[in-house]
Structures are given as C-alpha cells and as structure tokens.
Amino acid sequence: MGLFERYLSVWVGLAIIAGITAGTLVPGFFEAVAGIEYAHVNLVIAVLIWLMIFPMMVQIDFASIKDVGKKPKGLILTLVINWLIKPFTMALLGWLFFKGVFADWVDPQTASEYIAGMILLGVAPCTAMVFVWSQLTRGDANYTLVQVSINDVIMIFAFAPIAGLLLGVTDITVPWNTLLLSVVLYVVVPLLAGAFVRKSLDKGSDHSRIDSFLAAMKPWSVIGLLATVTLLFGFQSETILSQPEAIVLIAIPLLIQTYGIFALAYWLAKWLKLPHNVAAPACMIGTSNFFELAVAVAISVFGLQSGAALATVVGVLVEVPVMLSLVWFANRTRHWFA
C-alpha cells in the first residue's frame, strides 16, 4: 500500500479533528455550504463524493463478468453474504442497540437516524478498498475483479429496494424519490462514466493508459475523501462536542457486525473448501462497506447534520483498522485452506 492507504485511519482522524475545530470556530461557513443543494442533494458533497468514487469505477472491468462461471462457489458466497445476510443483520443490530441497549442514552429520533446510517452501510458492499485487501492477502486479482463487477451490477437494482425495505421496517419514512436519485447519481452514472473512460483508454493490452489516468486521479480521490470527512464532522461539531459518547455508541454495533460477518463468511469459505486466494477476498468483500455511497445517500436522504450521516462517517473511522486486523488474521490462517 501507499502512504495514504497505509495510514488511512490517521488521515481520517486528523480530518475529523480539523472538521470539529473548524465547525466550532467558523460555523457560518458550514451553514453556507449546507445551503448549496438541489433536490435535497448537497452539490458540494456530491462533487467530493464523485472525486472519491470515479477512479474506483474506472477500475471495474465488466468484460470480466464472462468469467463468472469458472469458480462459482466464491462468487455465490460473496453474493449470499452481501445481499441476503449482511443488510438484515446490520438492521437487526442497529435496532437491538439503539432501540434496546442504548435506548436510555439516545433520543428516539436520533436513534432512528443512527439505525438508518447503519442500514445504508450494510446495503453498500465494498467496491474500492477490496482491491487493497485482496492484494494484502495474496488473493486472486482477476477473481476479485469479477466479484466486484457482479456486485456493482446488482447494486444498481438492489440497493434502493433493500434500503427502502429495511428503513421502512425500522419505522423510518423513506423518501423514495431522493433514494432513487441518489442511486442514479452515485452508482449508475459513475459506473457508466467509468466504463466509458475505461473503454476509451484501454486501447492496448498493457493497460498503461488506464494506470496513468488512475495515478493522476488518485490525489483528487484522497482530497475528496478527506474534505468530505472534514465537512461532515464540521456540520456535526456541535453535536459531537456536546455528546462525544455518540461516536462510541455507533462504533460498538458496527464492530460486532464487521467481526461477526467475517467469522460467518470465513467459516462458510472453509466449509465450501475454497482456495485461500479466493476465500480471503470473498470474505473481505462481504465484510467491508462502500462507505462513500452510504455517506452520499445518508446526506441526500436525511441531511448533512443528521445522525444517519454521522453513523456512516463513523463507519469510515472504524473500517480501516478493523479490516487490517482481519487481513492479519486471514494471512495467519492460510494453512486452514487447501
């Protein structure tokens, strides 16, 4: 990994501190940014999210989908975890903790927003960082690409219905127009744009032009991520300073979900007798989240200063150190697999 990926938790932590500090010192600036929106979509955040996710979409090679039948068990494992288990366990844990365990510490409206943010994280399987986790576990890079490509295609059609179902089940009003607009804006359009750019650049067999393009875009992607985190915590600065325990309360069920899903997926991978270079990336895809999408949708649906937006950003803070610990575990247990 590069310097940024290796110390992502540090940079995110510094961005959080900068956001809270700036939100306290210059609240008027953040109020002005919050007002720049159209159809409930904040335009500044939308640009920053696009900076983050567009390079990831260019990496997706949909031509790899033709290889889907070569090793079906690993793909089936990923799809079952991502779409039949993970969203529902996330919703259950959110409800259990914020409607039960933590009910006396969080008001009902805020609790519902925290649950909504967790649900949005659970319905968004990881797209970008999976390539890093796959590399660190010596995974099959081509197979990882197939898994990510299939998940992105399914996300176009499944994200909004599953999110809407779970948000409705937890008694949260679902603004369907905003939810569908977010899917189009942050999934469909970037995927199509990424496919167009990839096809335009990928004229040779060495992918050198794509690699050069991604190298040039990487600093902007980093800027997009850190600026988004800074703004989000700036919007939430008053709430965080008055209720710092909120970060801890949100992190607890997210940690349980992440380690629990990985344990289940890893056990199933061993039971299915998958090779380690397929099993490890498959479990990483099922465990990690497409937090960029979750953040964007939370902002669009619930607002910049909502508990849902805060919950998705806490997901960013929690995910990287947790996933690195799972990479360590996967590498130490390589001998469990054929």
C-alpha positions as CSV (number, residue, x, y, z in Angstrom):
1,M,0.0,0.0,0.0
2,G,1.0,3.6,-0.5
3,L,1.5,6.1,2.3
4,F,-2.2,7.2,2.2
5,E,-3.7,3.7,2.3
6,R,-1.3,2.5,5.0
7,Y,-2.2,5.3,7.4
8,L,-5.8,6.0,6.3
9,S,-7.1,5.9,9.8
10,V,-4.6,8.6,10.8
11,W,-5.6,10.9,8.0
12,V,-9.3,10.3,8.7
13,G,-8.7,11.1,12.4
14,L,-6.9,14.3,11.5
15,A,-9.7,15.3,9.2
16,I,-12.2,14.6,11.9
17,I,-10.3,16.9,14.3
18,A,-10.0,19.6,11.7
19,G,-13.7,19.4,10.9
20,I,-14.8,19.6,14.6
21,T,-12.4,22.5,15.2
22,A,-13.4,24.4,12.1
23,G,-17.1,23.8,12.8
24,T,-16.7,25.4,16.2
25,L,-14.6,28.4,15.0
26,V,-16.4,29.2,11.7
27,P,-19.9,27.7,11.9
28,G,-21.2,30.3,9.3
29,F,-19.0,28.7,6.6
30,F,-20.5,25.3,7.2
31,E,-24.0,26.7,7.2
32,A,-23.4,28.3,3.8
33,V,-22.0,25.0,2.4
34,A,-25.1,23.2,3.8
35,G,-27.3,25.5,1.9
36,I,-25.8,24.7,-1.5
37,E,-28.2,22.0,-2.6
38,Y,-30.6,20.9,-5.3
39,A,-33.4,18.3,-4.9
40,H,-32.1,17.5,-1.3
41,V,-28.7,16.7,-2.8
42,N,-25.8,18.9,-1.5
43,L,-23.8,19.9,-4.5
44,V,-20.5,20.4,-2.7
45,I,-20.6,17.0,-1.1
46,A,-21.8,15.5,-4.5
47,V,-18.7,16.8,-6.2
48,L,-16.4,15.5,-3.4
49,I,-18.1,12.1,-3.5
50,W,-17.6,11.9,-7.2
51,L,-13.9,12.7,-6.8
52,M,-13.7,9.7,-4.4
53,I,-15.6,7.1,-6.3
54,F,-15.0,7.8,-10.0
55,P,-11.4,6.3,-10.0
56,M,-12.8,3.2,-8.4
57,M,-15.4,2.9,-11.1
58,V,-12.8,3.2,-13.9
59,Q,-11.1,0.1,-12.3
60,I,-14.2,-2.0,-12.9
61,D,-13.8,-4.2,-16.0
62,F,-17.3,-5.5,-16.9
63,A,-15.7,-7.7,-19.5
64,S,-14.5,-9.9,-16.6
65,I,-18.2,-10.9,-16.0
66,K,-17.9,-13.5,-18.7
67,D,-15.6,-15.5,-16.4
68,V,-18.3,-15.7,-13.7
69,G,-18.9,-19.4,-14.2
70,K,-15.3,-20.6,-13.8
71,K,-15.3,-20.6,-9.9
72,P,-18.9,-20.2,-8.9
73,K,-18.6,-21.1,-5.2
74,G,-16.6,-18.0,-4.2
75,L,-19.0,-15.7,-6.0
76,I,-22.0,-17.4,-4.5
77,L,-20.5,-16.9,-1.0
78,T,-20.0,-13.2,-1.7
79,L,-23.5,-12.6,-3.1
80,V,-25.2,-14.5,-0.2
81,I,-23.3,-12.6,2.4
82,N,-23.7,-9.2,0.7
83,W,-27.3,-9.3,-0.3
84,L,-29.1,-12.0,1.9
85,I,-27.4,-11.7,5.2
86,K,-25.4,-8.5,5.8
87,P,-28.1,-5.8,5.3
88,F,-30.5,-7.6,7.6
89,T,-28.0,-8.3,10.4
90,M,-26.9,-4.7,10.3
91,A,-30.6,-3.5,10.6
92,L,-31.1,-6.0,13.4
93,L,-28.1,-4.9,15.4
94,G,-29.0,-1.2,14.9
95,W,-32.5,-1.9,16.2
96,L,-31.2,-4.1,19.1
97,F,-28.7,-1.5,20.3
98,F,-30.4,1.8,19.7
99,K,-34.0,0.8,20.4
100,G,-32.9,-1.5,23.3
101,V,-29.5,-1.5,24.9
102,F,-28.8,2.3,24.3
103,A,-32.4,3.5,24.4
104,D,-31.9,5.4,27.6
105,W,-28.9,7.3,26.2
106,V,-30.2,8.4,22.8
107,D,-33.5,10.1,22.0
108,P,-35.8,8.2,19.7
109,Q,-35.4,10.4,16.6
110,T,-31.6,10.3,16.8
111,A,-31.7,6.6,17.4
112,S,-33.7,6.1,14.3
113,E,-31.2,8.1,12.3
114,Y,-28.3,6.1,13.6
115,I,-30.1,2.9,12.6
116,A,-30.7,4.4,9.1
117,G,-27.0,5.2,8.7
118,M,-26.0,1.6,9.7
119,I,-28.6,0.2,7.3
120,L,-27.1,2.3,4.4
121,L,-23.6,0.9,5.3
122,G,-24.9,-2.6,5.4
123,V,-26.6,-2.4,2.0
124,A,-23.5,-1.0,0.2
125,P,-20.9,-3.7,-0.4
126,C,-17.3,-2.5,-0.8
127,T,-16.0,-1.6,-4.3
128,A,-12.6,0.1,-4.0
129,M,-10.7,-0.9,-0.9
130,V,-11.4,-4.6,-1.6
131,F,-8.6,-4.5,-4.2
132,V,-6.2,-3.4,-1.4
133,W,-7.5,-6.2,1.0
134,S,-7.2,-8.7,-1.9
135,Q,-3.6,-7.7,-2.6
136,L,-2.6,-7.9,1.1
137,T,-4.0,-11.4,1.4
138,R,-2.4,-12.5,-1.9
139,G,-5.8,-13.0,-3.4
140,D,-6.7,-13.9,-7.0
141,A,-6.8,-10.4,-8.5
142,N,-8.8,-11.4,-11.6
143,Y,-11.4,-13.2,-9.5
144,T,-11.7,-10.2,-7.1
145,L,-12.4,-8.1,-10.2
146,V,-15.2,-10.5,-11.2
147,Q,-16.7,-10.4,-7.7
148,V,-16.6,-6.6,-7.5
149,S,-18.1,-6.2,-11.1
150,I,-21.0,-8.5,-10.3
151,N,-21.7,-6.8,-7.0
152,D,-21.8,-3.4,-8.7
153,V,-24.3,-4.6,-11.3
154,I,-26.5,-6.0,-8.6
155,M,-26.2,-2.8,-6.6
156,I,-27.8,-0.8,-9.4
157,F,-31.0,-2.8,-9.0
158,A,-30.9,-4.0,-5.3
159,F,-29.6,-1.0,-3.3
160,A,-32.7,1.1,-3.3
161,P,-35.3,-1.7,-2.8
162,I,-33.4,-3.3,0.1
163,A,-32.6,0.0,1.8
164,G,-36.2,1.1,1.4
165,L,-37.5,-2.2,2.8
166,L,-35.2,-2.1,5.9
167,L,-35.7,1.7,6.5
168,G,-39.5,1.0,6.4
169,V,-39.2,-1.9,8.7
170,T,-37.5,0.2,11.3
171,D,-40.3,2.8,11.1
172,I,-38.3,5.4,9.2
173,T,-40.1,7.4,6.5
174,V,-38.5,6.6,3.1
175,P,-38.3,9.5,0.6
176,W,-38.2,7.2,-2.4
177,N,-37.5,10.0,-5.0
178,T,-34.4,11.1,-3.1
179,L,-33.2,7.5,-2.5
180,L,-33.6,6.6,-6.2
181,L,-32.0,9.8,-7.3
182,S,-29.0,9.0,-5.0
183,V,-28.6,5.6,-6.6
184,V,-28.6,7.1,-10.1
185,L,-26.3,9.9,-9.1
186,Y,-23.8,7.8,-7.1
187,V,-23.9,4.4,-8.7
188,V,-25.4,4.3,-12.2
189,V,-23.9,7.5,-13.6
190,P,-20.4,6.9,-12.2
191,L,-20.4,3.3,-13.4
192,L,-21.4,4.3,-16.9
193,A,-18.9,7.1,-16.9
194,G,-16.2,4.8,-15.6
195,A,-17.0,2.2,-18.2
196,F,-16.8,4.8,-21.0
197,V,-13.5,6.2,-19.8
198,R,-12.0,2.7,-19.4
199,K,-13.1,1.7,-22.9
200,S,-11.7,5.0,-24.3
201,L,-8.3,4.5,-22.6
202,D,-7.9,0.7,-22.8
203,K,-6.7,0.5,-26.3
204,G,-3.7,-1.7,-25.7
205,S,-3.2,-4.9,-23.7
206,D,-0.9,-3.4,-21.1
207,H,-3.5,-1.1,-19.5
208,S,-0.8,1.6,-19.3
209,R,-3.1,4.5,-20.2
210,I,-5.6,3.4,-17.5
211,D,-2.8,3.1,-14.9
212,S,-1.6,6.6,-15.8
213,F,-5.1,8.0,-15.6
214,L,-5.7,6.4,-12.2
215,A,-2.4,7.6,-10.9
216,A,-3.3,11.2,-11.9
217,M,-6.7,10.9,-10.3
218,K,-5.5,9.4,-7.0
219,P,-4.6,12.7,-5.3
220,W,-8.0,14.1,-6.1
221,S,-9.7,11.0,-4.7
222,V,-7.8,11.5,-1.5
223,I,-8.8,15.1,-1.4
224,G,-12.4,14.2,-1.9
225,L,-12.4,11.7,0.9
226,L,-10.7,13.9,3.5
227,A,-12.6,17.0,2.5
228,T,-15.9,15.1,2.8
229,V,-15.0,13.8,6.3
230,T,-13.9,17.3,7.3
231,L,-17.2,18.8,6.2
232,L,-19.3,16.1,7.7
233,F,-17.7,16.5,11.1
234,G,-17.8,20.3,10.8
235,F,-21.6,20.0,10.3
236,Q,-21.8,17.7,13.3
237,S,-19.3,19.5,15.5
238,E,-21.9,20.9,18.0
239,T,-23.5,17.5,18.4
240,I,-20.2,15.7,18.8
241,L,-18.8,18.1,21.4
242,S,-22.0,18.0,23.4
243,Q,-22.4,14.2,23.0
244,P,-18.9,12.6,22.4
245,E,-20.2,9.3,23.5
246,A,-22.2,9.1,20.3
247,I,-19.1,8.0,18.4
248,V,-18.5,5.2,20.8
249,L,-22.2,4.1,20.8
250,I,-22.3,3.9,17.0
251,A,-18.9,2.1,16.8
252,I,-19.9,-0.8,19.1
253,P,-22.6,-2.4,16.9
254,L,-20.5,-1.7,13.8
255,L,-17.6,-3.6,15.3
256,I,-19.8,-6.5,16.2
257,Q,-21.3,-6.6,12.7
258,T,-17.9,-6.5,11.0
259,Y,-16.3,-9.2,13.0
260,G,-19.4,-11.3,13.1
261,I,-19.9,-11.2,9.3
262,F,-16.3,-12.0,8.7
263,A,-16.4,-15.0,11.0
264,L,-19.5,-16.4,9.3
265,A,-18.1,-15.8,5.8
266,Y,-14.7,-17.3,6.7
267,W,-16.3,-20.4,8.2
268,L,-18.5,-20.9,5.1
269,A,-15.5,-20.4,2.8
270,K,-13.7,-23.2,4.7
271,W,-16.7,-25.4,4.6
272,L,-17.0,-24.8,0.9
273,K,-13.3,-25.8,0.6
274,L,-12.4,-22.6,-1.3
275,P,-8.7,-22.0,-2.1
276,H,-7.4,-19.2,0.2
277,N,-6.7,-16.8,-2.7
278,V,-10.5,-16.9,-3.4
279,A,-11.8,-17.3,0.1
280,A,-9.9,-14.3,1.7
281,P,-11.0,-11.7,-0.9
282,A,-14.6,-13.1,-0.9
283,C,-14.8,-12.6,2.9
284,M,-13.3,-9.1,2.7
285,I,-15.9,-8.1,0.1
286,G,-18.7,-9.4,2.3
287,T,-17.3,-7.7,5.4
288,S,-16.3,-4.2,4.2
289,N,-18.6,-1.4,3.0
290,F,-18.9,1.1,0.1
291,F,-18.9,3.9,2.7
292,E,-18.6,6.6,0.0
293,L,-22.1,5.6,-1.3
294,A,-23.5,5.2,2.2
295,V,-22.3,8.7,3.2
296,A,-23.7,10.3,0.0
297,V,-27.1,8.6,0.3
298,A,-27.3,9.4,4.1
299,I,-26.7,13.1,3.3
300,S,-29.2,13.2,0.4
301,V,-32.0,11.4,2.3
302,F,-31.5,12.6,5.9
303,G,-29.4,15.7,5.7
304,L,-25.9,16.9,6.3
305,Q,-26.3,17.2,10.1
306,S,-28.3,14.0,10.6
307,G,-27.4,11.1,12.8
308,A,-27.5,8.9,9.7
309,A,-24.7,10.9,8.1
310,L,-22.7,10.7,11.4
311,A,-23.2,7.0,11.6
312,T,-21.8,6.4,8.0
313,V,-18.8,8.6,8.7
314,V,-18.1,6.6,11.9
315,G,-18.1,3.6,9.6
316,V,-15.2,5.1,7.8
317,L,-13.3,5.6,11.0
318,V,-13.9,2.0,12.2
319,E,-13.5,0.1,9.0
320,V,-9.8,0.5,8.1
321,P,-8.2,-0.6,11.4
322,V,-10.7,-3.5,11.7
323,M,-10.1,-4.6,8.1
324,L,-6.4,-4.6,8.6
325,S,-6.8,-6.8,11.7
326,L,-8.8,-9.2,9.5
327,V,-6.1,-9.2,6.8
328,W,-3.6,-10.2,9.5
329,F,-5.9,-13.0,10.7
330,A,-6.5,-14.2,7.2
331,N,-2.8,-14.4,6.4
332,R,-2.1,-16.2,9.7
333,T,-4.7,-18.9,8.9
334,R,-3.8,-19.5,5.3
335,H,-2.9,-23.1,6.3
336,W,-6.6,-23.8,7.1
337,F,-7.3,-23.9,3.4
338,A,-6.3,-26.2,0.6
